[in-house]
Amino acid sequence: MEKINSLRGEERRVVSTKLYRLEFVDFLRICETEGKKVNAKLREMIKNEINNYPNKDIFTKKKEDQEKGEEKLKQKFKLEIKGEIKNV
């Protein structure tokens, strides 16, 4: 069965933490009982946290700000191409 990942090809970031030995052993036991590798389980847990986050407005606001910034760059690029360089 092929998994479809909507973020395929996107840049990835590394997340790390230090755990006490007993916490790590307990986490390994959880992974074993679910038949998952450590990284797969961590990705699943992070994804669940993001999906169940109560204040989802922070995600949409960041996306809107990013889209505004991209639009501003496009407008600036168009002005530079036309030879009408202005402070935008």
N, C-alpha and C positions, 0 to 999 in steps of 0.2 A: 504494500500500500504506500503510495507516494504522498508525503505531506506537503501541503502548499503553505509557504511562508510569505506573508505579505511584505515582510521587511528584507527579503532576499536581496543581496547586493548592497544593502545599506551599510554604512560604516558602523563598526561595533566598538563598544567600550568595555573595559575590564572592571569588574567589581570584586573586591576582596575584603576579607575580614579575618580576624583572629578569633578562634574559639578555644575554649578549654577542652582538654582531651575528652572528658566525659560528655560534653555537649556534642562534640564531633562524632563520638561513638554512637550516641543516640541518633544523630542525624543519619549516619551510615545505616543503622538498623531500619530506619524509616525507608531509606532508598531501597534497601534489600527487599523489604516486605512488599514494596510497590513495584519492584522489578525495574527500577530506573537508575540511571547513572547520576552521580552527584551534580554535574553541571545541568543535566536535564531537569532535575528536581529543583535546583536553585532558580533556573529560568521560569519554571512553572510557578513557583512561589512568588517571584517578583511580579510576574504577569498578573497573578491573582490579586496581589496587593494593589497594583495600578488599576485594574478593572473594578475593584471594590472600594476605591478611595472615595470618601464621602464628598469632598470638595473638588468636583471635576472641572470647575471653572478655571482652575490654574492651567489645565491642559489646553483649553480652547483659547485662553488669552494669549499664551505663548505662541500658539499657531497663528493667531490673528496678527500679532506683532511681527512675526517672521514674514508673513505674507505682505504686510505693509512695507517692510524693509526691502523685500524683493521687488515690489512694484516701484519703490523710490529709485532703486538701482537701475531698473529698466528705463525709467523716464530720463534719468541722468545720462545713460548710455545713448538713448535716442537723441538727446540734445547735443552730445559730443559728436555724434555722427553727422548731424546737420551743420555743425560748426557754430552752434549757438551755446557755447559753454557759459553756464550761469551757475551760481550757487543755489542748489536745490535744497 
